[in-house]
Amino acid sequence: MDTRDRLEEVGRNIDQHGKDHDDGKSLLHDYISMEELNACTTCQACVEECPININPLDIIVQLRRYAVMEESKAPNEWNLMFNNIENNAAPWQFSPADRLKWAEEMQNDNQA
């Protein structure tokens, strides 16, 4: 709904001021808050229910990508995961060499 509202406003601005008019607003922050954006679980219910066959999920993913890559705005949990992926090649905070220690410990416990 916020996307539709923004598109309608942009259309009115183009009709009144021409195609190069910038009203200083954006879909992200002015219409959709970061809280709303991060609350989406990407379940695709919006895609299935959209009466005009647009893909709201694609818009949500693109807005998230923009917020993370361009504005460096991501929830702390995401930043921890990103750091772990960068440092450990996995979302967990264990180094690749330590990943199988739990299996070794389980085997030792079973033998005891």
N, C-alpha and C positions, 0 to 999 in steps of 0.2 A: 504494500500500500504506500509506503514511504517512497519507493522508487517511482510509482505512478504519480504521486504528488509532485515530486521533483521534476519529472518529465513534463508534466502539465505546466509547471511554473516556467521552465526553460522555454517551452513553446510560446507561452504568453510574452515572455521577454523578447523572443525573436520577432514576434508579430509587432510589438510596440517599439523596439529599439534596434532591430536588425540582428543579423546572425553573429556579429562580433561583440555583442554586449556581454559584459561579465558582471554579475550581480554580487560576486564575492562569496557566494554560498557553494557548498558541495554536498553531495549525497551523504558522505561520511562526516559525522560530527553535527551537521546542521539538521539532518533528517534522521539519520540512524546513529545511535550512540555506540560507543565501543562496548558498553555493557550488553546492548541488544545483539551486536555483531558476534560477540564471544559466547552468548547464550545459545546460539543456534547449535543443534546437535547434528546437523547435516543428515537428517532422517529422510529427506526428499518429499515430505508430505506437502510442502508448498509447491513443488514441481507438479505433483499429481493433481492438486486442487486448483492451480492457476487457471482462471477462465479464459485467458487470452493466449495461453500456450507460450509464455515466456519462461525462462529458466531462472527463477529467483536464486537458486542455489549457486549458480555460476556467478551471479552478482555478489553474493555473500563471500564466496571463496576469493574472488578478485579483490574485494574490499579488505578482507583479512590479509591477503598477500601484500597489498599496498601498505596497510598499517604496519605490518611486521618489517617489510623490506625497505620502505621509504621513510616511514616515521619512527621506526624502531620502537613501536608500541606493541607489546605482547604481554600477556599475563606472566607473572613470575614463574609459574609452573612450566609454561612453554619455554621460557628462557633457560631454565634448568635443563629441560630436555634437549634444547638446541645445543647447549654447551656439552652435554654428555655425548650427543651424536658427533659433535665436532672432535671431541677429545678421545672418545672410546669407541666410535663407530657403532654405537647402539644407544638407545634411550636410557639405559641403566648406568649407574655411576661406577660400575665395576670395570676394571681394565679387561681387555680381551684375554689376557693370560690367566685371570682369576675366575673366569665365567664357569668353568667346570669344577671348581673346588667343592661346590655343594654336592655334586654327584660322587666325588671321591669321599667326602665326609659321610654320605649316606651309605656308601659301600663299606667303609670302615666300621660304621655303627652296626650294620647288619652282620658283619663278621664277628663282632664282639659278643 
